[in-house]
Amino acid sequence: MPDHILITNQIKSFNKKINVSSDKSISIRSVLLASQAVGISKITNLLESEDVLNTLKTIKKLGIKYTKIGKTYKIEGFGLNGFNIKKKTIIDAGNSGTLARLILGLLVKTKFPVKLIGDKSLSKRDFSRVIKPLKLLGVNIKSKKDLIPIEITGTDFLRPITYYEKIGSAQVKSCLILAALNTPGKTIINSKKSRDHTEIMLKYLKYPIKVQRKKSYDKISVQGLNQFKSFNYDVPGDISSAAFFIVLTLLSNKSKIIIKNINVNKSRTGIITILNKMGANIKLRNRQIYNGEKIANIHVESKKKFKAINCSPNLNSSAIDEFLIIFLVATKAKGISIFKELGEMNKKESKRLNLAIKFLKKIGVKVERFKDDIKIYGNPNLKLYKNYEMKNFLKDHRIFFLSCITALTLGGKWKINDKDSINTSFPNFLKILKNIGAKIN
């Protein structure tokens, strides 16, 4: 089967209700926490993407059994440090930075060395951000140039630390929180604000974790060596996946969509805030709280006019995975949109900021860059007529999604390679597009 698709027609008007893929961040965290709980946890609606399946393979390799019955995964945990790790264990995190960084936090007591590897893309990503604080805890980590492969050997003499996380990385913060579970005493993490699913899940599990919300950071205190019981969890929809259908609807003609049961945690809804500031009218309805997380249906209608935005960097962490598709709206806005301090985009599956600029120039959009700040010169009348081919984007799933939405809303004839990249986070992406009315060959 060819690993590419062809899109030669814009999508026609639609009025649909859809479900998108389950939240990847919560799926990975629920599996990892279930592996540390006492008893059998039941997780329903788990995202079955490559990243999450690699997480399941990882806990199995570490001695944790799981079964699937219908839509429910049953995971049997043996409490903190309950892994049964064999000699010469190798963990393959594939493309998942979340799995790679978080699992290191759970291996801080391993008696035998464990080797962490990943795919070509993950092997280029910076791990110094977790290696440094884990070493402060007393963990022995070997790595060349702070890249994977990484060899980690735990210790029985972990020491609590106070650490300042200045990047705004939920992966770094979560790695340290998970490491603190096995560390005696109180570990304190002063973290620049980022998605907070790990903290919310541990509070739901009644683990002794305290979060003090400061103006520019969160002070997180974790009291180590407290066991927690198994749990049941129904994973909500992923706003990062919903984002592409939000923009598809906004840029289409006379269209409406309702995206059901989406996690609208405040640390993740930057895209809604930004797009509404640009003139969209995205509404959250049927709001509810589920195990500490905010859930809602997202209602979107197409929009003819958008205004440029001078986007506050304070919104960056809550939209870091969605800026690619936000940039597409900026191309149709009236005026010059400004986005600042986006260096973290280049720490993702690919150097996304670099690729985003290359992509926008490819479709004829004027873009200026100064370090990690960019200006996008919008054109409300932008339409595409040429032939376009997307390739060599390190199989980054979000670049693939962006290309599809661009083709379906702005026009042109598109050949988009690396179709299998969608399996990383959203295997049903193309199926849902077709159900809405997209013609994809």
C-alpha positions in Angstrom: 0.0 0.0 0.0 1.4 3.5 -0.9 2.3 5.6 2.1 0.8 8.8 0.7 -2.6 10.3 0.0 -3.9 12.6 -2.7 -6.3 15.5 -2.0 -7.5 17.5 -5.1 -10.8 19.0 -3.9 -11.8 21.3 -1.1 -14.3 20.0 1.4 -18.0 20.9 0.9 -20.2 22.4 3.5 -21.0 20.1 6.5 -22.9 19.9 9.7 -21.6 17.1 11.9 -21.2 15.7 15.4 -17.9 13.7 15.8 -15.8 12.0 18.4 -12.0 12.4 18.0 -9.2 10.2 19.4 -8.8 9.8 23.2 -6.4 12.1 25.0 -2.8 10.9 24.4 -1.3 12.6 27.5 -3.9 11.2 29.8 -3.8 7.7 28.2 0.0 7.4 28.7 -0.2 8.8 32.3 -3.1 6.5 33.3 -1.2 3.4 32.1 2.0 4.4 34.0 0.1 5.3 37.2 -1.8 2.0 37.0 1.5 0.2 36.8 2.4 1.7 40.2 -1.0 1.3 41.9 -1.9 -1.6 44.2 -4.5 -3.8 42.5 -6.2 -4.0 39.1 -7.0 -0.7 37.4 -9.5 -0.5 34.6 -8.9 2.0 31.9 -11.7 2.5 29.2 -11.4 4.4 25.9 -7.6 4.2 26.0 -6.1 5.7 22.9 -4.7 2.9 20.8 -2.0 4.8 19.0 1.7 3.8 18.6 2.8 6.0 21.6 0.2 4.4 23.9 0.8 0.9 22.7 4.5 1.4 23.3 3.6 2.4 26.8 1.7 -0.8 27.3 4.6 -2.8 25.9 7.0 -1.0 28.2 5.1 -1.8 31.4 4.8 -5.5 30.2 8.6 -5.6 29.8 8.9 -4.3 33.3 6.8 -7.1 34.7 3.3 -5.6 34.8 0.5 -7.7 33.2 -2.4 -6.3 31.4 -5.4 -7.7 29.4 -8.0 -6.1 27.2 -11.7 -7.0 27.4 -13.9 -5.1 25.0 -12.9 -1.4 25.3 -11.4 -1.8 28.8 -7.7 -2.5 29.7 -7.1 -4.2 33.0 -3.6 -3.4 34.4 -2.4 -5.2 37.5 0.0 -3.1 39.6 2.0 -4.1 42.7 2.5 -0.7 44.2 5.4 1.7 44.0 8.6 0.2 42.6 6.6 -2.9 41.8 8.4 -3.6 38.6 10.1 -6.9 38.1 13.0 -5.8 36.0 15.3 -8.4 34.4 19.0 -7.9 33.4 19.7 -6.3 30.1 16.2 -4.8 29.7 15.8 -2.5 26.7 12.8 -0.2 26.5 11.9 1.2 23.1 9.9 4.4 23.4 9.4 4.7 19.7 8.4 8.3 18.8 7.1 9.2 22.2 8.9 11.9 24.2 6.2 11.6 26.9 6.8 7.9 27.5 10.6 8.3 27.3 10.8 11.0 29.8 8.1 9.8 32.2 9.3 6.2 32.4 12.8 7.5 33.5 11.0 8.9 36.5 9.6 5.4 37.4 13.0 3.7 37.0 14.8 5.6 39.8 15.1 2.5 42.0 15.9 -0.1 39.3 18.7 -2.5 40.5 19.7 -3.5 37.0 20.7 -1.1 34.3 17.8 -0.3 31.9 18.5 1.0 28.4 16.1 3.4 26.8 16.0 3.7 23.0 13.7 5.4 20.4 13.2 6.1 16.8 15.2 8.4 14.6 13.2 11.5 15.6 13.2 10.8 19.3 17.0 10.2 19.1 17.5 13.8 18.2 15.5 15.3 21.2 17.1 16.8 24.2 17.1 14.7 27.4 19.3 17.0 29.5 16.2 18.5 30.9 15.4 15.3 32.8 18.9 13.8 33.1 20.1 16.8 35.2 17.4 16.7 37.9 17.4 12.9 38.1 21.1 13.0 38.8 20.4 15.4 41.6 18.1 12.8 43.1 21.0 10.4 43.1 20.2 8.3 40.0 23.0 7.1 37.8 22.4 7.9 34.1 24.7 7.4 31.2 24.2 9.2 27.9 26.2 10.7 25.1 25.5 14.4 24.5 22.2 14.1 26.6 20.5 12.1 23.8 19.1 8.5 23.8 20.2 5.8 24.0 20.2 6.3 27.8 21.2 3.8 30.4 19.7 4.3 33.8 20.6 2.5 37.1 18.5 3.3 40.2 19.5 3.7 43.8 18.1 2.9 47.2 19.5 6.2 48.5 17.3 8.7 46.7 17.3 12.2 48.2 14.4 14.7 47.9 15.3 17.9 46.1 13.9 21.4 45.4 14.0 21.9 41.6 13.2 24.9 39.4 11.7 23.8 36.1 12.0 26.9 33.9 11.0 25.6 30.5 7.3 25.0 31.0 7.6 21.3 30.1 4.9 19.0 31.4 7.2 16.1 30.5 10.0 17.3 32.8 7.7 18.2 35.6 5.9 14.8 35.4 9.1 12.9 35.3 10.2 14.5 38.5 6.7 14.0 40.1 6.9 10.3 39.3 10.5 10.0 40.6 9.3 11.7 43.8 6.8 9.0 44.4 9.7 6.6 45.2 11.8 9.2 47.0 11.6 9.5 50.8 10.7 12.9 52.2 9.2 15.9 50.3 10.3 16.8 46.8 9.4 20.3 45.7 9.1 21.3 42.0 8.8 25.0 41.2 7.5 24.6 37.7 6.7 27.2 35.0 3.0 26.6 34.1 2.3 23.7 31.8 -0.3 21.0 31.4 -1.1 19.5 34.8 -2.7 16.1 34.1 -0.2 14.2 36.3 -1.0 16.4 39.3 -4.8 16.1 38.7 -4.6 12.3 38.4 -2.6 11.9 41.6 -5.0 14.2 43.5 -7.9 12.0 42.2 -6.0 9.0 43.6 -5.7 10.8 46.9 -2.0 10.9 46.8 -0.3 13.5 49.1 0.6 16.0 46.5 0.0 19.7 47.0 -0.1 22.4 44.2 0.2 26.1 45.1 -0.7 28.3 42.1 1.6 31.3 41.9 1.4 34.0 39.2 4.1 32.7 36.9 4.7 29.2 38.3 3.3 26.3 40.3 4.9 25.1 43.5 4.3 21.3 43.6 5.1 19.4 46.8 5.2 15.6 46.6 5.5 13.4 49.8 7.2 10.2 48.7 6.7 6.5 49.5 2.9 6.6 49.8 1.0 3.7 48.2 -2.2 4.3 46.3 -5.0 2.0 45.2 -6.0 0.8 41.8 -8.5 3.0 39.9 -11.1 3.1 37.1 -10.6 5.8 34.4 -12.6 6.6 31.2 -10.2 8.7 29.0 -11.8 11.8 27.4 -11.2 13.1 23.9 -8.0 14.9 23.0 -8.1 18.7 22.3 -4.9 18.4 20.2 -6.8 16.1 17.9 -9.9 18.2 18.0 -7.8 21.3 17.0 -7.6 20.2 13.4 -11.3 19.8 13.1 -11.9 23.1 14.8 -9.8 24.9 12.1 -11.3 22.7 9.3 -14.7 24.0 10.3 -13.6 27.6 10.8 -12.0 27.8 7.3 -14.7 25.9 5.4 -17.8 27.4 3.9 -21.1 27.4 5.8 -20.1 24.6 8.1 -20.8 23.5 11.7 -19.3 20.8 13.9 -19.8 19.5 17.5 -16.8 17.7 18.9 -18.0 15.6 21.8 -16.5 14.8 25.2 -13.2 16.7 24.9 -10.8 17.4 27.8 -10.8 21.2 28.2 -8.3 21.4 31.0 -7.2 25.1 31.2 -3.6 24.1 30.6 -4.6 22.8 27.2 -7.2 25.3 25.8 -4.8 28.0 24.5 -6.0 27.3 20.9 -9.6 28.2 21.8 -8.5 31.4 23.6 -6.2 32.4 20.7 -8.7 31.6 17.9 -11.6 33.4 19.7 -9.3 36.5 20.0 -8.8 36.2 16.2 -12.6 36.4 15.7 -13.8 32.8 16.0 -16.8 32.0 18.1 -15.9 28.6 19.6 -18.1 27.6 22.5 -17.9 25.0 25.2 -21.1 23.3 26.2 -22.3 20.4 28.4 -19.4 21.2 30.8 -18.7 18.7 33.5 -15.9 17.6 35.9 -14.6 14.0 35.6 -12.0 12.9 38.1 -10.7 16.4 38.4 -10.5 17.1 34.6 -12.8 19.5 32.8 -14.8 17.9 30.0 -17.0 19.6 27.4 -18.5 19.5 23.9 -16.8 22.0 21.5 -19.2 23.8 19.2 -17.7 25.5 16.1 -19.1 27.4 13.1 -17.3 28.5 10.0 -16.1 32.1 9.9 -15.4 34.4 6.9 -13.2 37.1 8.6 -10.4 36.8 11.0 -8.2 39.5 12.6 -4.5 39.3 13.2 -3.2 38.7 16.7 -0.2 39.7 18.8 -0.2 36.5 20.8 1.0 36.7 24.4 3.8 34.2 25.2 1.8 33.4 28.3 -0.5 31.3 26.1 2.4 29.3 24.6 2.4 26.3 27.0 -1.4 25.8 26.6 -1.2 25.8 22.8 2.3 24.4 22.1 1.1 21.4 20.1 -1.6 23.4 18.3 0.5 26.4 16.9 0.9 24.7 13.6 -2.8 24.8 12.9 -3.2 28.2 14.5 -0.7 29.5 12.0 -3.0 28.4 9.2 -5.7 30.6 10.5 -3.2 33.5 10.7 -2.6 33.1 7.0 -6.3 34.1 6.4 -6.4 36.9 9.0 -6.4 40.6 8.1 -3.1 42.1 9.2 0.2 40.8 10.6 0.0 38.1 13.4 2.9 38.0 15.8 3.9 34.9 17.9 6.8 35.1 20.3 9.2 32.8 22.3 8.3 29.6 20.3 11.6 27.8 20.7 9.9 24.9 22.5 8.2 24.0 19.2 11.6 22.9 17.9 11.9 20.4 20.8 9.0 18.3 19.6 8.8 15.3 17.2 10.5 17.5 14.6 11.8 21.1 14.5 8.2 22.2 14.1 8.9 25.9 14.1 11.4 25.5 11.3 9.0 23.3 9.4 6.1 25.6 10.0 7.9 28.5 8.4 9.0 26.3 5.5 5.4 25.1 5.0 3.9 28.6 5.1 6.4 29.9 2.5 5.7 26.9 0.4 2.0 27.9 0.1 3.0 31.5 -0.7 2.6 33.2 2.7 5.0 35.9 3.8 6.7 35.0 7.1 9.4 36.8 9.0 11.5 35.3 11.8 13.7 36.7 14.5 15.1 34.0 16.6 12.0 32.3 18.1 9.6 35.0 17.2 7.6 35.1 13.9 5.4 37.4 12.0 2.7 36.0 9.6 1.4 38.3 7.0 -2.3 37.3 6.5 -4.3 37.4 3.3 -8.1 37.0 3.8 -8.4 36.1 0.1 -5.7 33.4 0.2 -6.5 30.5 -2.2 -4.2 27.8 -3.5 -4.2 26.5 -7.1 -0.8 24.8 -7.6 0.5 21.3 -7.1 2.0 20.6 -3.7 3.9 17.6 -2.3 4.7 17.2 1.3 7.6 15.0 2.2 10.7 14.9 4.4 9.0 16.2 7.5 10.5 13.4 9.8 7.1 11.7 9.7 5.7 14.3 12.2 2.0 13.4 12.5 1.0 17.0 13.2 2.6 18.2 10.0 0.6 15.6 8.1 -2.6 16.7 9.7 -1.8 20.4 8.9 -1.2 19.5 5.3 -4.6 17.7 5.0 -6.5 20.6 6.6 -4.7 23.1 4.3 -5.6 21.1 1.2 -9.2 20.8 2.2 -9.7 24.4 3.1 -7.4 26.5 0.8 -7.4 24.3 -2.3 -4.6 23.1 -4.6 -3.7 19.6 -5.6 -1.8 17.8 -2.8 0.3 14.7 -2.5 1.0 14.1 1.2 3.5 11.5 2.2 4.0 9.5 5.4 0.4 8.6 5.9 1.4 6.1 8.6 2.6 8.9 10.8 -1.0 9.4 12.0 -0.7 6.1 14.0 1.4 8.0 16.5 -1.5 9.9 17.9 -4.7 9.7 15.8 -5.2 6.5 13.8 -8.8 7.4 12.8 -8.0 10.9 11.5 -8.5 10.1 7.8 -11.6 8.0 8.5 -13.2 10.9 10.3 -12.3 13.3 7.6 -14.0 11.0 5.0 -17.1 10.7 7.2 -17.4 14.5 7.2 -17.2 14.6 3.4 -13.5 14.9 2.5 -12.5 13.3 -0.8 -9.2 11.6 -0.1 -7.5 9.1 -2.5 
